[in-house]
Amino acid sequence: MSAWLWRFEKSDGTEVEPAVAPDEFTTQGDAESWIGEHWKDLLAGGADQVHLFEDTTKIYGPMSLHAETGAEADGGSGSDSGAEQAEA
């Protein structure tokens, strides 16, 4: 059975301990649901971005935990950050 793991980093790629200890995830959906629920606490605790791994294989990342403002998102359209999209 695969283990789905998050790596938590500062914006410069330095690994940091998460402010919220992650569960052990057996599916990608469970891991993504968890990050959608906890990304604000992780950001407040010092993580700027995350990577998702299936065992030792990187699936994606870095994904910023910073919400985009209207001015930063596609011409001010108010698009959500990757973390907010994982919430949906």
N, CA, C and O atoms as a GROMACS GRO file, in nm:
protein
  352
    1MET      N    1   0.084  -0.118   0.000
    1MET     CA    2   0.000   0.000   0.000
    1MET      C    3   0.089   0.124   0.000
    1MET      O    4   0.188   0.130   0.073
    2SER      N    5   0.054   0.221  -0.080
    2SER     CA    6   0.132   0.344  -0.091
    2SER      C    7   0.108   0.434   0.030
    2SER      O    8   0.000   0.434   0.090
    3ALA      N    9   0.210   0.510   0.062
    3ALA     CA   10   0.199   0.614   0.164
    3ALA      C   11   0.211   0.749   0.092
    3ALA      O   12   0.302   0.769   0.012
    4TRP      N   13   0.121   0.838   0.122
    4TRP     CA   14   0.121   0.972   0.064
    4TRP      C   15   0.175   1.067   0.168
    4TRP      O   16   0.126   1.072   0.281
    5LEU      N   17   0.277   1.144   0.131
    5LEU     CA   18   0.350   1.228   0.226
    5LEU      C   19   0.363   1.370   0.174
    5LEU      O   20   0.378   1.393   0.054
    6TRP      N   21   0.357   1.466   0.266
    6TRP     CA   22   0.383   1.605   0.234
    6TRP      C   23   0.523   1.643   0.281
    6TRP      O   24   0.567   1.600   0.388
    7ARG      N   25   0.592   1.724   0.202
    7ARG     CA   26   0.718   1.786   0.244
    7ARG      C   27   0.687   1.935   0.258
    7ARG      O   28   0.628   1.996   0.169
    8PHE      N   29   0.726   1.992   0.371
    8PHE     CA   30   0.696   2.132   0.404
    8PHE      C   31   0.825   2.212   0.394
    8PHE      O   32   0.928   2.171   0.446
    9GLU      N   33   0.818   2.327   0.326
    9GLU     CA   34   0.938   2.406   0.300
    9GLU      C   35   0.913   2.555   0.318
    9GLU      O   36   0.799   2.603   0.311
   10LYS      N   37   1.023   2.628   0.341
   10LYS     CA   38   1.025   2.773   0.330
   10LYS      C   39   1.029   2.804   0.180
   10LYS      O   40   1.047   2.714   0.098
   11SER      N   41   1.012   2.929   0.144
   11SER     CA   42   1.011   2.966   0.001
   11SER      C   43   1.144   2.939  -0.067
   11SER      O   44   1.149   2.927  -0.190
   12ASP      N   45   1.254   2.929   0.010
   12ASP     CA   46   1.384   2.902  -0.049
   12ASP      C   47   1.412   2.752  -0.064
   12ASP      O   48   1.520   2.713  -0.109
   13GLY      N   49   1.315   2.667  -0.028
   13GLY     CA   50   1.331   2.522  -0.043
   13GLY      C   51   1.384   2.451   0.080
   13GLY      O   52   1.401   2.329   0.078
   14THR      N   53   1.410   2.526   0.186
   14THR     CA   54   1.458   2.466   0.311
   14THR      C   55   1.343   2.392   0.378
   14THR      O   56   1.236   2.449   0.398
   15GLU      N   57   1.365   2.266   0.413
   15GLU     CA   58   1.260   2.188   0.478
   15GLU      C   59   1.236   2.239   0.619
   15GLU      O   60   1.330   2.271   0.691
   16VAL      N   61   1.107   2.247   0.659
   16VAL     CA   62   1.069   2.290   0.793
   16VAL      C   63   0.972   2.189   0.854
   16VAL      O   64   0.904   2.116   0.783
   17GLU      N   65   0.969   2.188   0.986
   17GLU     CA   66   0.872   2.104   1.057
   17GLU      C   67   0.735   2.170   1.046
   17GLU      O   68   0.723   2.291   1.062
   18PRO      N   69   0.631   2.093   1.018
   18PRO     CA   70   0.497   2.151   1.005
   18PRO      C   71   0.440   2.192   1.141
   18PRO      O   72   0.466   2.126   1.242
   19ALA      N   73   0.362   2.299   1.142
   19ALA     CA   74   0.296   2.345   1.264
   19ALA      C   75   0.188   2.247   1.308
   19ALA      O   76   0.154   2.239   1.426
   20VAL      N   77   0.134   2.172   1.213
   20VAL     CA   78   0.031   2.070   1.239
   20VAL      C   79   0.088   1.939   1.190
   20VAL      O   80   0.126   1.927   1.073
   21ALA      N   81   0.095   1.840   1.277
   21ALA     CA   82   0.149   1.709   1.238
   21ALA      C   83   0.053   1.640   1.141
   21ALA      O   84  -0.064   1.622   1.173
   22PRO      N   85   0.104   1.601   1.024
   22PRO     CA   86   0.016   1.536   0.928
   22PRO      C   87  -0.019   1.393   0.969
   22PRO      O   88   0.057   1.326   1.039
   23ASP      N   89  -0.136   1.349   0.924
   23ASP     CA   90  -0.177   1.211   0.944
   23ASP      C   91  -0.096   1.122   0.850
   23ASP      O   92  -0.017   1.170   0.769
   24GLU      N   93  -0.116   0.991   0.863
   24GLU     CA   94  -0.063   0.898   0.764
   24GLU      C   95  -0.172   0.879   0.660
   24GLU      O   96  -0.284   0.838   0.693
   25PHE      N   97  -0.141   0.909   0.534
   25PHE     CA   98  -0.241   0.907   0.428
   25PHE      C   99  -0.222   0.785   0.340
   25PHE      O  100  -0.110   0.753   0.301
   26THR      N  101  -0.333   0.717   0.310
   26THR     CA  102  -0.328   0.600   0.222
   26THR      C  103  -0.378   0.633   0.082
   26THR      O  104  -0.368   0.549  -0.008
   27THR      N  105  -0.433   0.754   0.062
   27THR     CA  106  -0.477   0.795  -0.072
   27THR      C  107  -0.435   0.940  -0.097
   27THR      O  108  -0.416   1.018  -0.004
   28GLN      N  109  -0.422   0.974  -0.223
   28GLN     CA  110  -0.390   1.110  -0.260
   28GLN      C  111  -0.502   1.204  -0.217
   28GLN      O  112  -0.476   1.314  -0.169
   29GLY      N  113  -0.625   1.161  -0.233
   29GLY     CA  114  -0.739   1.244  -0.194
   29GLY      C  115  -0.739   1.278  -0.046
   29GLY      O  116  -0.770   1.392  -0.009
   30ASP      N  117  -0.704   1.182   0.039
   30ASP     CA  118  -0.697   1.208   0.182
   30ASP      C  119  -0.588   1.310   0.213
   30ASP      O  120  -0.608   1.401   0.294
   31ALA      N  121  -0.472   1.296   0.148
   31ALA     CA  122  -0.362   1.390   0.170
   31ALA      C  123  -0.402   1.530   0.125
   31ALA      O  124  -0.374   1.628   0.194
   32GLU      N  125  -0.468   1.541   0.010
   32GLU     CA  126  -0.508   1.671  -0.042
   32GLU      C  127  -0.620   1.733   0.041
   32GLU      O  128  -0.622   1.855   0.060
   33SER      N  129  -0.710   1.652   0.092
   33SER     CA  130  -0.815   1.704   0.180
   33SER      C  131  -0.753   1.762   0.307
   33SER      O  132  -0.794   1.868   0.354
   34TRP      N  133  -0.654   1.691   0.361
   34TRP     CA  134  -0.587   1.736   0.483
   34TRP      C  135  -0.519   1.871   0.461
   34TRP      O  136  -0.531   1.961   0.544
   35ILE      N  137  -0.446   1.886   0.349
   35ILE     CA  138  -0.376   2.012   0.323
   35ILE      C  139  -0.478   2.125   0.304
   35ILE      O  140  -0.453   2.238   0.343
   36GLY      N  141  -0.593   2.092   0.243
   36GLY     CA  142  -0.698   2.192   0.226
   36GLY      C  143  -0.756   2.239   0.358
   36GLY      O  144  -0.800   2.354   0.369
   37GLU      N  145  -0.757   2.153   0.457
   37GLU     CA  146  -0.809   2.188   0.589
   37GLU      C  147  -0.706   2.262   0.675
   37GLU      O  148  -0.745   2.341   0.761
   38HIS      N  149  -0.578   2.238   0.653
   38HIS     CA  150  -0.474   2.288   0.745
   38HIS      C  151  -0.376   2.388   0.685
   38HIS      O  152  -0.284   2.431   0.755
   39TRP      N  153  -0.392   2.428   0.559
   39TRP     CA  154  -0.290   2.511   0.496
   39TRP      C  155  -0.268   2.644   0.566
   39TRP      O  156  -0.155   2.694   0.569
   40LYS      N  157  -0.374   2.705   0.622
   40LYS     CA  158  -0.356   2.834   0.690
   40LYS      C  159  -0.270   2.819   0.816
   40LYS      O  160  -0.185   2.903   0.843
   41ASP      N  161  -0.293   2.712   0.893
   41ASP     CA  162  -0.213   2.687   1.012
   41ASP      C  163  -0.068   2.655   0.976
   41ASP      O  164   0.025   2.698   1.044
   42LEU      N  165  -0.049   2.580   0.868
   42LEU     CA  166   0.086   2.548   0.822
   42LEU      C  167   0.160   2.674   0.780
   42LEU      O  168   0.278   2.692   0.812
   43LEU      N  169   0.091   2.762   0.708
   43LEU     CA  170   0.150   2.889   0.665
   43LEU      C  171   0.185   2.975   0.786
   43LEU      O  172   0.295   3.030   0.792
   44ALA      N  173   0.094   2.985   0.881
   44ALA     CA  174   0.119   3.064   1.002
   44ALA      C  175   0.235   3.006   1.083
   44ALA      O  176   0.305   3.080   1.153
   45GLY      N  177   0.256   2.876   1.073
   45GLY     CA  178   0.364   2.810   1.145
   45GLY      C  179   0.499   2.813   1.077
   45GLY      O  180   0.596   2.759   1.130
   46GLY      N  181   0.507   2.875   0.959
   46GLY     CA  182   0.637   2.892   0.896
   46GLY      C  183   0.660   2.819   0.764
   46GLY      O  184   0.765   2.838   0.702
   47ALA      N  185   0.565   2.737   0.719
   47ALA     CA  186   0.580   2.672   0.589
   47ALA      C  187   0.525   2.764   0.480
   47ALA      O  188   0.418   2.823   0.495
   48ASP      N  189   0.599   2.777   0.372
   48ASP     CA  190   0.555   2.860   0.259
   48ASP      C  191   0.503   2.778   0.142
   48ASP      O  192   0.420   2.826   0.064
   49GLN      N  193   0.551   2.654   0.131
   49GLN     CA  194   0.515   2.570   0.017
   49GLN      C  195   0.524   2.423   0.055
   49GLN      O  196   0.588   2.386   0.154
   50VAL      N  197   0.458   2.340  -0.024
   50VAL     CA  198   0.457   2.196   0.002
   50VAL      C  199   0.480   2.119  -0.127
   50VAL      O  200   0.456   2.169  -0.237
   51HIS      N  201   0.526   1.995  -0.111
   51HIS     CA  202   0.540   1.899  -0.219
   51HIS      C  203   0.465   1.774  -0.175
   51HIS      O  204   0.467   1.739  -0.057
   52LEU      N  205   0.398   1.707  -0.268
   52LEU     CA  206   0.330   1.581  -0.238
   52LEU      C  207   0.409   1.466  -0.299
   52LEU      O  208   0.448   1.469  -0.415
   53PHE      N  209   0.431   1.362  -0.216
   53PHE     CA  210   0.502   1.242  -0.260
   53PHE      C  211   0.415   1.119  -0.240
   53PHE      O  212   0.339   1.110  -0.144
   54GLU      N  213   0.426   1.025  -0.333
   54GLU     CA  214   0.372   0.890  -0.314
   54GLU      C  215   0.493   0.803  -0.288
   54GLU      O  216   0.572   0.775  -0.378
   55ASP      N  217   0.507   0.760  -0.164
   55ASP     CA  218   0.629   0.694  -0.117
   55ASP      C  219   0.747   0.787  -0.145
   55ASP      O  220   0.755   0.894  -0.084
   56THR      N  221   0.838   0.751  -0.233
   56THR     CA  222   0.953   0.837  -0.261
   56THR      C  223   0.939   0.911  -0.394
   56THR      O  224   1.031   0.983  -0.434
   57THR      N  225   0.826   0.895  -0.464
   57THR     CA  226   0.806   0.959  -0.594
   57THR      C  227   0.734   1.092  -0.576
   57THR      O  228   0.624   1.098  -0.520
   58LYS      N  229   0.797   1.200  -0.624
   58LYS     CA  230   0.734   1.331  -0.617
   58LYS      C  231   0.619   1.337  -0.717
   58LYS      O  232   0.638   1.311  -0.836
   59ILE      N  233   0.500   1.372  -0.668
   59ILE     CA  234   0.382   1.383  -0.753
   59ILE      C  235   0.368   1.525  -0.805
   59ILE      O  236   0.346   1.547  -0.924
   60TYR      N  237   0.379   1.623  -0.715
   60TYR     CA  238   0.380   1.763  -0.757
   60TYR      C  239   0.438   1.850  -0.647
   60TYR      O  240   0.457   1.807  -0.533
   61GLY      N  241   0.466   1.973  -0.686
   61GLY     CA  242   0.522   2.072  -0.596
   61GLY      C  243   0.641   2.139  -0.662
   61GLY      O  244   0.696   2.088  -0.759
   62PRO      N  245   0.679   2.252  -0.611
   62PRO     CA  246   0.623   2.314  -0.492
   62PRO      C  247   0.488   2.380  -0.520
   62PRO      O  248   0.466   2.438  -0.626
   63MET      N  249   0.400   2.371  -0.422
   63MET     CA  250   0.271   2.438  -0.427
   63MET      C  251   0.270   2.539  -0.314
   63MET      O  252   0.287   2.504  -0.197
   64SER      N  253   0.251   2.665  -0.348
   64SER     CA  254   0.252   2.772  -0.251
   64SER      C  255   0.133   2.761  -0.156
   64SER      O  256   0.023   2.722  -0.197
   65LEU      N  257   0.155   2.795  -0.030
   65LEU     CA  258   0.047   2.803   0.067
   65LEU      C  259  -0.005   2.946   0.080
   65LEU      O  260  -0.101   2.972   0.154
   66HIS      N  261   0.058   3.039   0.008
   66HIS     CA  262   0.015   3.179   0.013
   66HIS      C  263  -0.102   3.201  -0.081
   66HIS      O  264  -0.095   3.165  -0.199
   67ALA      N  265  -0.210   3.259  -0.029
   67ALA     CA  266  -0.325   3.292  -0.113
   67ALA      C  267  -0.287   3.407  -0.205
   67ALA      O  268  -0.219   3.501  -0.164
   68GLU      N  269  -0.330   3.398  -0.328
   68GLU     CA  270  -0.305   3.506  -0.424
   68GLU      C  271  -0.405   3.617  -0.399
   68GLU      O  272  -0.522   3.591  -0.369
   69THR      N  273  -0.360   3.741  -0.412
   69THR     CA  274  -0.453   3.853  -0.405
   69THR      C  275  -0.506   3.879  -0.545
   69THR      O  276  -0.451   3.828  -0.642
   70GLY      N  277  -0.610   3.956  -0.556
   70GLY     CA  278  -0.670   3.985  -0.686
   70GLY      C  279  -0.570   4.044  -0.784
   70GLY      O  280  -0.577   4.014  -0.904
   71ALA      N  281  -0.477   4.127  -0.736
   71ALA     CA  282  -0.379   4.190  -0.824
   71ALA      C  283  -0.277   4.090  -0.877
   71ALA      O  284  -0.223   4.108  -0.986
   72GLU      N  285  -0.251   3.984  -0.800
   72GLU     CA  286  -0.152   3.884  -0.841
   72GLU      C  287  -0.212   3.777  -0.931
   72GLU      O  288  -0.141   3.718  -1.012
   73ALA      N  289  -0.339   3.752  -0.917
   73ALA     CA  290  -0.403   3.644  -0.991
   73ALA      C  291  -0.448   3.694  -1.127
   73ALA      O  292  -0.501   3.804  -1.139
   74ASP      N  293  -0.426   3.616  -1.228
   74ASP     CA  294  -0.470   3.640  -1.366
   74ASP      C  295  -0.544   3.771  -1.388
   74ASP      O  296  -0.666   3.772  -1.402
   75GLY      N  297  -0.472   3.879  -1.392
   75GLY     CA  298  -0.533   4.006  -1.424
   75GLY      C  299  -0.636   4.051  -1.322
   75GLY      O  300  -0.728   4.125  -1.357
   76GLY      N  301  -0.624   4.008  -1.198
   76GLY     CA  302  -0.716   4.052  -1.095
   76GLY      C  303  -0.846   3.977  -1.092
   76GLY      O  304  -0.945   4.027  -1.038
   77SER      N  305  -0.849   3.857  -1.149
   77SER     CA  306  -0.974   3.781  -1.154
   77SER      C  307  -1.010   3.716  -1.022
   77SER      O  308  -1.119   3.660  -1.008
   78GLY      N  309  -0.919   3.723  -0.922
   78GLY     CA  310  -0.947   3.665  -0.792
   78GLY      C  311  -0.931   3.514  -0.789
   78GLY      O  312  -0.995   3.447  -0.707
   79SER      N  313  -0.848   3.458  -0.876
   79SER     CA  314  -0.826   3.313  -0.876
   79SER      C  315  -0.771   3.267  -0.743
   79SER      O  316  -0.700   3.341  -0.675
   80ASP      N  317  -0.802   3.145  -0.706
   80ASP     CA  318  -0.756   3.088  -0.580
   80ASP      C  319  -0.616   3.032  -0.595
   80ASP      O  320  -0.573   2.999  -0.706
   81SER      N  321  -0.545   3.022  -0.482
   81SER     CA  322  -0.413   2.959  -0.484
   81SER      C  323  -0.431   2.809  -0.496
   81SER      O  324  -0.542   2.757  -0.483
   82GLY      N  325  -0.322   2.739  -0.520
   82GLY     CA  326  -0.326   2.593  -0.528
   82GLY      C  327  -0.380   2.531  -0.401
   82GLY      O  328  -0.455   2.434  -0.407
   83ALA      N  329  -0.342   2.586  -0.285
   83ALA     CA  330  -0.390   2.531  -0.159
   83ALA      C  331  -0.541   2.547  -0.147
   83ALA      O  332  -0.609   2.456  -0.099
   84GLU      N  333  -0.592   2.660  -0.190
   84GLU     CA  334  -0.736   2.681  -0.182
   84GLU      C  335  -0.810   2.589  -0.280
   84GLU      O  336  -0.920   2.543  -0.250
   85GLN      N  337  -0.750   2.563  -0.394
   85GLN     CA  338  -0.813   2.473  -0.490
   85GLN      C  339  -0.816   2.332  -0.436
   85GLN      O  340  -0.910   2.258  -0.464
   86ALA      N  341  -0.715   2.292  -0.357
   86ALA     CA  342  -0.714   2.159  -0.298
   86ALA      C  343  -0.827   2.143  -0.199
   86ALA      O  344  -0.870   2.031  -0.170
   87GLU      N  345  -0.877   2.255  -0.146
   87GLU     CA  346  -0.986   2.254  -0.051
   87GLU      C  347  -1.117   2.214  -0.118
   87GLU      O  348  -1.202   2.151  -0.055
   88ALA      N  349  -1.132   2.250  -0.243
   88ALA     CA  350  -1.259   2.228  -0.314
   88ALA      C  351  -1.285   2.083  -0.344
   88ALA      O  352  -1.388   2.049  -0.402
   0.00000   0.00000   0.00000
